[in-house]
Amino acid sequence: MSREQQQLNEAIRAREVRLIDAEGNQLGIKPFREALSMAQEAELDLVNVAPQAKPPVCRIMDYGKYRYEQSKREKEARKNQKTVQLKEVRFSSNIEDHDVNTKLRNVKKFLSNGDKVKLSIRFRGREITHQDLGRKMLARVAEEVKDIGDVERQPKLEGRQMIMILAPKNTNS
């Protein structure tokens, strides 16, 4: 439940609530005023944790501490996420071997860092009639990196560009 929807203390609009104390024990259905006074005696907050239930479920807790721990958990989950970027390496259809090897080194570096790689070949002018050269070059690159990357999308002509996408191999399988 989001923080904006969470009702606490006087914002709760129910006559009676199912009450859970700070240790997690169910205290049964209590009138709202009695539940609120119990929370105030314990110097804690009365938080509506399930407003859709009949009657609503409220818990006695330290709301500030609860929000702090929740934000710490969210921060930890974000820290453990791996963002995959899409890196692009461009070729031309009449590129020399040495240039291909240089770009191939970059492709290998990107794949080993866990990023996807978009290989694109732009055909200029009459080069479009020799699509087979572009397809052969992309196949060569895919063959060179087959130990660290898989072809996610086969070479496909989009307008005057031929595009192929490589993804890093799953190391956990």
Disulfide bonds with the S-S distance in Angstrom:
none
